[in-house]
Amino acid sequence: MSSLLFYTLFYLLMSGCIVYPPTEFVSAGLTVKDVFANWLGSENELFVQYHIRRSVTTLLLHSVLPLGYVLGLLIFDHIDAEKLLLVDGNYLGPLIILCVTIAPLYTLNKVFEWSAHDWATHPIAQNLSVYSNNNTPWTAVASDINTEYRRIDKIVIITNSVSRVVATDNWIIKITPYKLQVAHQSDATLVINKSDIHFMSPTTRDQIQFINIQVKPMRVMAQEFDIRLNALDFKDLQDKVSRPIAIPHNITFHRTLLDRFIDTFKEEVDKNPFYDTAEELGQCIGCMQALSNVKLNRLCSRAESRDLDDCMTCYCRPMWCIECIAKWFASRQDENAPETWLSSKCTCPLCRARFCVLDVCLVKNSN
C-alpha cells in the first residue's frame, strides 16, 4: 500500500509540473514547446500556425495523463490496483478504465476534425475569422499577425510559466496553453478592473503587485479576455498599445519600480521623528511645486566615528520635498540591485553629507 501511495503522489507531482511547469522544468527544457520543438516549427516564422500546433499538442498530452496513471498501476504490478481494476464483478474498475480511455480518444478525434481544411475549424482560427473583412479567409488575418510578430519592436510580457502577452503595432494577443486570444487595437477598450499585492515572504518587505486589464473588443462575435500582469510591466504595455488604458479612480498601483520605491521610502520616513523648526519654508528647489518639508538630520548613529561609510551631519536648511529627496536617493543607487536601495546610503544634493533613510525627517513648522 505504501508503494501505491508513493506512486500516486509522485505521478500527481509530475503531472502538476507538466500542466504548470515550474522554473526548474522550464530551465531544463521539459516543456511542450521544447520537447516537441521539431514538430512545432518556428514561432517567429509562422506565429499563429505554431500556436495551433502547440495547443493541440498540449491538449493531447494533458488528456493522456489519467490514462498514463492507470497504465502505470498495471505495469508496475500494484496488487491493490489490479484488484480494483480487473477483478470480476467490480464495476468501478472497468468504468475508470473506460473514462481514462475515452478522454484521449475524444481529444484525438477533435484534433482530426480541426485539422481538416487547413485547421479552419480550430478555435484559434475561429477567433481570427471574426476579424476577416470582405469574406477573406482567416489565414489572411493570421498572415497579418505573423508579419507583425516578426518585427523587433513588439512587446512580449511573460505573465507566468504557461501564458504570455504580446502587443504588436495593431494587435493585443494573450497566449495560454489551449488558446490564442486576440483583439485588434483599433476597436478594443482596455480597462484596469483590479489590483492586488502579494508579499513574497511574510518576514520581509518584498512584495509584488499585479493588475488585471480587461480587453473588450467592440467587434461583433469577438471574445473579451483579461490580462493579468506585474504592475511594473504596465508602462511597457501602455507605451506600445495605441488605445488608452482606462484606470478607475479607486485603483492605485505602482507603474514603475521608482514609484514603488518612493511609496516605501515615504512609509519609512513617516516612522522617523519630526524635525522642529521655526524658520519659514520655501518651495522645493527640486520640483519648484511642493513646499520643502524634509530635513536631513543625523539620527542613525550619534556616536562619533571615523568610518568613511558612516552617516554625516548635514547643515543645510530644509529645501527639498519628500518626493524629490526620494527620487534623488534612488538615482544614486545600483539599478541592478533594487532590493538594496532602502538599506543603502546617499549624499546630500548640496553639501554631499552622507545620510540614510533613518536620517530623513519630515519638517514640523511651529509657525
N, C-alpha and C positions, 0 to 999 in steps of 0.2 A: 504493500500500500504506500510505503514511503517513496518508492521509486516512481510510482504513478503520480503522486503529488509533486515530486521534483520535476518530472517530465512536463506536467501540466503548467507549473509555474514558469519553467524555462521557455516553453512554447508561447505562453502568453506574453512573456517579456520580449521575446524575439519578434512576435507578431506586432507588438506595440512599436518596436523600433523600425519595423518595415513600414507600418502605416504612418507613423510620425517620427521620422529618423532624427535621433539626437545629433549633436555636433560631432561626436566620435564616428558615427556611421557616415556622415557627410564627408568628413575628412578622409576616411578610409575608402571612399568611393562606393559604398554599399547602398546606393540609391537607384531608383528606376532609371534615371537619365544616364547614370554611369554604367550600370550593368548591361543595359540594352542600348548602349550608345551606337553600336554599329547598325542596328535596325532603325533607330530613330532618326539618324541623319544629323544634319547641322541645323541648329536653331536659328543661327544668323542668316542662313540662306533662304529657308522656307519656314518662317516662324509659325504660321498657322498650321500648315501640314505637319510640322514637327509636333505640335501640341495635340493635334488629333491623334497621332500615333502614340504619343506619351500617355494620353488619357485612357485609351483603350487598353494599353499595356498595364497601366496601374490598376484599372478596374478588373482585369483578368487575374492579376496577381493577388489582389485582395480577396477576390471571390473564391480562390482555391485554398485560402488559409484554413478554414474549418475542415475541408477535406484532408488537408495535409496533417491536421491533428489526429483525425481518426485513423488515417493510414499509418501514422507513426505508432499509434497504440497497437495496431496489429503487427507491424513489422518488428517492434521491439518486445513482442511476446509478453505483454502485460496481461496476466491471467484474469484479473478482475475485469479488465476492459473487454476481453474476449467473452467472458460470461455475460457481460451486459449486452454486447452487440450481437453475439452469434447463437446463444442458447435458444433452443426451440421453445416456442410458447411465449417468448418475450417480444412484445410488440414495440417497446420503446427503442430497442436496438435497431431493427430494420427501419424505423421511422427516422432515426438520427442519420443513418447511412443514406437514406433517400433524400433528406433535406440537404445534406452537405454535398451530395452529388448533383442535385438539380440546380443549385446556385451557379456553379461554374458552367454547366451545360447551357443554362438560360442566358448567361452573360456571353458565352461564345456565340450563341445564336444571334443575339443582338448585335454583336460586333460584325458578323457576316452580313446582317441586314444593313447596317450603317455603311459598310464598305462598298455596297452596290452603288453604281453611278457616281463613282469618284467621291464617296463619303458625303453625298448631297443630303442625306437624311440624318447625319450625325448632329447631336445637339449644338456643337460649336458652329457647324455650317448653318444650322437653322438660325442661330443668333446673328450670324453675319448677314444672312439673306434679308433680315429686316432693313438693312441699310442699302440694299440694292435699289438703284433708281432705273426707271425705264425698262423694267423687266430684265435687267442684266443679271447674270448668274452670281452666286455667292463667291465664286472664285475671283471675280473682279474686285470685290471688297477685300478678299484675302490677299490679293496681289498688292493692293494699295497699302495694307498693313505691313506686309513683308518688306516693301520698299522703305517705308518709314522706319521700321525696326533696324534695318541695316545702317541707318545713319548714326553717326557717332554722337550726335547731340541729344539722343534720347536719354530719359531718366529711368533707371531701374532701381527700385527700392525693395530690398528683401525684408518682408514683414515677419516671416518665421521660416522654418526649415522646409515647409511644403507650399508656401504661397509667396508671390511677388506682385508688385505693382509696377506697370510700365506706362510711362507717359511719353508719347511722341508728339510731333507737331500738331496732329489733328485727333489723336485717339488716346483714350484712357483705358488701360487693359488690366484686369485682375486675373492672375494665373493661380488656379487651385488644382489639387490632384485630379479632379474629374472634369473641370470646366475651364472655359476661357470666356470671361465676361468682358464685354466691350461697350464703350459709349463714345460717340463722336462728340468732340468738344463743342462744336458749333450749336448743338441742340441738347446740351446737358446742363443740369443745375447741380452744383456741389454745395452741400450744407454740412457743417460740423454739428452732429447731434449728441455727442457725448465725449467726455474726457475723464480719465481716471488715472490715479497714481498708485504705483506698486513699489513697496520697499524691497530691495534686493536682499536685505538682511535685516532682521529685527534689532540687531545690535549696532548697526551703523546708520549713517545718514544717507547712504547711497540709495537713490530712488530712480525710477523710470516712469515717464508719463506717456500714456497712449491717448490718441484721439480717434474717434470714429467719424469718417466722412461718408455721407450718403450721396451716391451718384444717381441722379434721377434723369434718365433720358426722356426727352419730350417726343421722340419718335414713336408712332403707334406700334404696339406689339413688342417694343424694346423693354427688356427687363432691367429694373433698377438693382443696384447692389451696394454693399458697404465696403469701405476700405478702412482697415484698422492699422495704424502705423505709429511709430515712435514720433512724439511731438517734435523732436529735433530734426526729423526729416520733412516736416511740413513745409518749410521755406523752399526746399528743393522742388517739391511738387508744385507749390504756389507759383514759383518763378517759371515753371515750364508750361502750365496749362494757361490757355487764353481766356478762360472763363473765371470770373471772380469766385472765390470760395467764401460763402456766407458764414459768418461767425456770430451766433446769438450772444446777446449781452450777458447772459447768465453762465457762459462757458469761458473759462480762462485757462491758458496753458502757456508754457514756455516755448516760444518759437525757435529760439536758438540756445546754444549752450551758455552764451553770455547772459541771456535773460534769466536762465535758471540760477546762474551764479549770483547775479545781482540780488535776486529774492532771498537766496540763502545768506548772502553777506548781510543784508538788512536784518534778517532774523537774528544773526549772531550779534550784530551791533546793538540791537534792542536789549540784549542781556547785560550790556556794559553800563556802568554808572553814567549819569549825565555830567556834562561839564558846565558848571555855573559861570556865567559872565554877565556883566552889566553893560558892556560895550555894544554899540549899535551894529547890527548885522547888515551887510550889503548883499548884492546879487552874487550868485556863484560865478566865479571867474572862468569856470569850465563851460557852462551852458548859457550863462547870462540870462537865465529864465527863472530858475528856482532861487529861493533865499538860501544863503550859505548856512548850513546847520550842522557842520561837522568840525570837530577839533581833534587833532592828533595829540593825545595825552598819554604819556608813558605809564602803563599800568601793569604790564605783564611781568616786569621784574624791577623792583625798587632798589635792589642791591646793585652797587657799582661793580662793573665788570669790565675787563679789558678784552673780552672776547669780541672779535670783529663781527660776529654774526648776531650779537645781542641788539635788542631794540635801543633806540636813542631818544633823547628828549627833543621834541620839536617845539621851536619858539614862535612859529608862525601863528598869526591870529586866524580865527575861523574864516575861511574864504571859499570853501567848497561845499556842495550839497552831497548827500549820502550816495546818490546815484552816480555822480561824476567820480567820486573817490573810489566807488566800487569798480567802475569801468577802468580807471587808472590802475587799480590794484590788479585786475585781471589782465591788462595789457602787458604787465611786467612779468607774467608767469610763463611757464613752459606750456606751449599749446598742445604738446603731445602727452601731457600728464595732468589733465584737469582734476583728477582725484586728489592732487597735492596742493591745489590752489589755496584752499581755505587755511591750511596749516603753514603756508609759506609766508615770507616777509616781502616788503616792498619799501620804496623810499618816497619821502615827501616830494611832490612835484616841484616844490620851490627850494627848500633848504637841503633836500636829499637826506634828511634824517630817516634812519631805518625804523619801520614800525610793522606790527602785525595786526590782525583783526581785533585782538584784545585791547589795542591802544586807540581804537576808533570810537570816539564818544559823540553822541548827539548833544547839541548845544541847548542849554536851558537858560533863556534870557530873562533876567529878573525884571526887566523893563517891559 
